[in-house]
Amino acid sequence: MNSYISVKKIKSDGQIVNVDGKDCVKVIYPDGYESYCPADDFKRHYFKLEKDNKISQSDVDRFAGFFEYHELDERTVVGMATAVNKFKVIEASACVKPETYDLKIGMDICRDRIKNKFWAFLGFLLACADYGMECDE
């Protein structure tokens, strides 16, 4: 038995409804097929996009989740973001001379670099959902 990864883009209003005594969310697939997904699975597997067919700054900000920073020495800061899916991205920023070091600037550089990676990650997921992952084996 093989393992598979799936990426789907669906439509939903995100509202929880009761179906046969279970909390569910109605989902509509690109071909128009409608079904109900258990609410917990919906929350875990679907990330709401602000706009229909593109990644927005708001999407990146929400996906990036929690940021934390650590000063390694008198001229280096490391930033780490834990995304909503628990994936961690780490970046560092350093300056040449300790006397020109500014912690806030270093933190901003780390945050921007991390968010740029999340732009790429989310764009990749959207492309998979839009175009699929069919390949010749």
N, C-alpha and C positions, 0 to 999 in steps of 0.2 A: 504494500500500500504506500503510495506517495503522498507527500504533503504539498499543498497548493496555497498560494497567497492570492487573495481577491481584493480588488479595489472597484467599488461601484459608486456611481453618482445617481442619486435618487431624488425625488421631490417629496416633501412632507411639510405639514404645518407644525410638526413637533408636538402636537397635543396628545396627551395620554387619554385613551378611551378604554372602557371595559369590554373585553371580548371573552365570552365564556368564563367569566370570573377572573380573568387575568388582565393586568395593566399592559396595554399595547399602544403602539403608534402606527398609524396608517402610512404606508410608503407606496410610492408610485414609481415604477421602473421606466427607463427610456422608451420601451416598447408599449407603454400604457398599462401594463399589468399592475394590478393593485393587490396588496396584501397587508397583513398586520404583523409587525415585528414586536416581540416582547420589549417593553419599555427599557429594561436594564440593558438588553443587547443593543437597542437603538442608541442609548446614551454612550455606550462603550465603543460602538463601531462607526458612528457617523459624526462628522464635524461640520457644523453649519457654516456655509460660505455667505459672506455679506452680499456678494454679487453672483449672478447665475454662472457665468463662464469665465471668471477670472479671480485671481487671488488679490485681496486688498491688504492695505497696511493693517487694518483692523483685524483681519484674519491672522496675519503674522503675529501681531501683538497678543492675541488671545491664545494662539497655539504655543507661543514661546513660553508661556507659563511663568515659573518662578526663577528669578535671577539672584545669584549670590556672588560675592567678590571676596578675594583674599589678597592681601599684600604679601608678596613673597620676600621682598627686601626693600631697600630704600629707593628703588626705581622700577619695580615690576609689580603689576597687578594681574591676577588671573580671574576671569569671569566664567561662571558656569550657569547655564539655563537648563532647567528641567521642564521639558515640554509636557503638554497635557497627556501625552501617551507614555510618559516616564522616560523618554529618550533624553539623554544628556548631551549637551554640546559645550565644549570648553574652548576658550580663546585666551590669549595673553597679550599684554601690551607692556612695553618697557621703553625707557628713554636712555639716552647715552650717559647723561650726567645726573647724579642724584639731586643736585641743586636746581635742575629744571623740571624735576618730576612733579606732576600734579595728579593726585589720585582721581579726582573727578574726570579729568580728560582721559586717563587710562581706563576708567570704568566705562565711559561713553564709547571709547574705541572698541572695547571688548563686546559691549552690548550691540553695537552696530554690526560688527563682524558676525556675531552669533545670529542676529536677525537676518542678515544676508543669506546665511546658510538655510534658515527656515524658509525664506522666500523660495530658494531652489528646491527644498524638500517638498513643500506644498505644491509648487509648480509641477514637480515630477508626479505626485499623486494625482493631480488634476489631469495631466496628460494620460496617465494609465486609465483613469476612469473614462476619459473621452475617447481614447483611441485603442484601448485594450493592450494586451501583452502577448498577442499571438506571435509565435516565432516558429521557424522551421527547426525541427529536431533532427 
